[in-house]
Amino acid sequence: MHPTISAVTARIIERSKATRAQYLKDMQAAHEDGVTRQSLHCGNLAHAFAACGPTDKAALSENYKPNLGIITAYNDMLSAHKPFENYPTELRAYAQKHEAVAQVAGAVPAMCDGVTQGQPGMELSLFSRDVVAMATAVGLSHNMFDAILCLGICDKIVPGLLMGSLRFGHLPAVFVPGGPMTSGISNDEKAKIRQDYAEGKIGREELLKGESDSYHSPGTCTFYGTANSNQMLMEMMGLQLPGSSFVNPGTQLRTLLNEEAVKTARHNTTLGLERSLSKIISEESIVNGIIGLLATGGSTNHTIHLIAIAKAAGIIINWEDMSDLSDVIPLLTRMYPNGAADVNHFHASGGMGFVIHTLLDNGLLHNDVSTILGKGMDQYTQEPKIENNQLVWCSGAKESLNTSIIRPVSEPFSKDGGIKILRGNLGRSVIKTAAVAEDDYIIEAEAVVFNEQADLISAFKSGALDKDLIAVLPFQGPKQNGMPELHQLTPTLSILQKRGFKVALVTDGRMSGASGKVPAAIHLTPEAKDGGLIAKIRTGDRIRLDARTGALDCLDFETVNQRNASTKDASSTQGFGRELFRNFRKIVSSSEEGASCIL
């Protein structure tokens, strides 16, 4: 094991001693109490199985078969979640086949960030993660279940499902993915269409056609954003079957994997705490998740989500841990927005099995961890195949099948991870460098301050931004407006960069890692609403962003610090249900603490 990984893991264990011990004590107590199905009053139990068929009623009333509780995030607006529509029926049939019962314990909300980008609804996006966690707990609170099957894929949904399930960590849990849609037009072509629209070269009709050709069928969007980073994490942390993340929906292999997931959950109910969620999510598995994020250049949203997930299991991690690991974890993949390939190309080139193999082979991943299959991440170097209409497990790729997409540790795209931490008199922030050219690692320029994304786009269209600049968007943090993603900035800033200008972004909001080639200091803390220096920055102040040394500073600090901070009208958070989340905004923790209202 690489000494830095050992050292980071050891300090996480030491830092988390008290909280982790309390969590495990709580899970031990819950395990000893057991599922109370057998001791429910008759009226309670009758309500619980009233809708079941005679076979399942008998099994539940006499308590001789385990009951698998399904938490589903199905809706048919999200392409990624459309495949889940018929999963409950299928999973119930598989449960019966393998001597178990399955019931939908509850449903959780599942909003699509792609639909809400640049819209008021995006201000509910991050908070929806905690709502999902609470809704998961509500579903499982009936205490009828011996294991959990989680159906979710997209941005805030998988972290929320895991956070909620961890409060029932005495039970086994298996995540059941739906898989990505097949590839549409190339990512390079999609990016060009967006830039042509931003420059006024094409109209809305051509833009909509391009977007529709990209996002065209049921399944996860194929670029490597938060949704697909979620799937990577579930494999890296041993909560999903090996090689199952990026198998397309509607295929025979997808169907066989769904049955295997049920079979695995049912088997794990016989093993007590040994295969429980509380044992699988450990300090080592959280470190493995961070390593996977860095090695694949995954979504920066997980610099927030992983902190909240870990906290739900009594484990305390921070950006320093991620930064130190980033120094020694090489970048092994190139997927859009970090490259031209999509997740289908990645999967075909060796996928998760090869990434895990090369990390293990070079001492860059904890192998001695618990997973839904038992001990050892080496099982996750396998890949599923079909022989005689049966699921079999084969040895996965030991060499990359396309080194423009995925590489071994010995030949990485970059010697360090795709995510870094920036520190300085402006505060602390995250930057994704996976796609940033080294010539753009250092940007020193005057700030141009904007209140909203639309203001920047208007300034661009007027020609006012044809210069070197650092765009500053304050008042986009969790306490101000729920920390929306600012994807609308990407095409505009990319055009300025292509015109030869040195440009960057500084904000207390989010970009999800979709900033691509433009250096973006995001998740800045303290945020403007919390008294951060970003609230005092004015157009013309000079800022230096240095991704090499990890520095983010206002060069006019002495002058700027003496100013009164700007404020933003609270009325901007009215409408579209935002007023219902007023108390969330009051109690939410900082981005570096997981931006959570419940932990």
Number of C-alpha atoms within 10 A of each C-alpha: 13 13 11 16 22 16 14 20 22 14 15 20 18 13 14 20 14 12 16 22 14 14 20 17 12 16 24 16 12 16 17 12 9 15 18 13 21 15 9 15 10 12 8 12 18 14 9 19 18 10 11 14 9 11 10 21 18 14 17 23 17 11 13 12 20 23 26 27 24 29 26 27 27 23 18 13 13 22 22 27 25 20 22 25 14 10 19 17 14 16 23 21 16 20 24 15 13 16 15 24 26 28 24 18 23 18 18 26 18 25 22 20 23 12 12 16 17 19 11 18 18 25 27 22 24 25 23 22 30 25 23 25 25 20 20 30 22 16 21 23 14 16 16 23 24 26 28 29 24 23 24 29 32 25 28 29 29 28 26 26 29 29 29 25 28 28 23 25 30 27 29 33 33 26 29 28 31 30 27 27 24 20 20 18 14 14 20 13 13 17 17 13 22 21 20 17 16 19 15 11 11 14 13 10 9 15 18 13 12 19 16 13 15 21 20 15 17 23 26 27 26 26 25 26 23 23 23 24 24 28 25 24 26 24 26 29 24 28 24 25 26 25 24 25 28 26 25 21 22 14 10 15 18 20 16 17 21 22 20 16 24 29 18 18 28 27 19 23 23 13 12 14 20 20 25 27 29 25 22 25 25 20 25 24 26 26 26 26 23 25 27 28 28 30 30 26 29 33 24 26 24 24 26 22 26 24 23 30 25 25 22 23 29 24 25 24 28 16 20 13 19 21 20 17 25 23 16 19 28 27 28 30 28 24 26 23 23 25 19 17 23 24 27 20 18 22 20 15 20 25 26 28 23 27 27 25 25 22 21 18 14 13 13 26 28 23 20 12 21 24 27 27 19 14 16 14 26 18 21 25 24 22 21 20 16 13 9 6 10 10 17 13 15 12 14 21 20 14 16 19 17 13 17 17 25 29 24 22 22 11 13 18 22 16 17 21 30 30 28 28 24 25 20 14 15 25 20 24 26 29 27 30 27 30 21 19 12 10 8 19 17 20 21 20 21 22 25 20 22 18 13 16 14 13 13 23 18 12 13 18 15 10 9 10 20 18 16 19 25 28 24 26 27 28 26 26 30 31 23 25 25 27 27 27 25 22 19 17 20 19 23 19 28 19 19 20 19 11 11 11 16 22 28 30 24 26 25 32 26 27 27 23 29 26 29 22 22 26 28 29 29 30 31 29 25 21 28 27 22 15 14 20 24 29 27 21 28 18 14 14 19 19 25 19 28 19 26 13 13 19 19 25 19 24 17 13 17 9 11 18 16 9 13 11 17 16 13 13 7 10 8 12 18 14 11 13 13 19 14 13 17 17 11 20 22 12 14 20 17 20 30 22 20 23 27 23 19 15 15
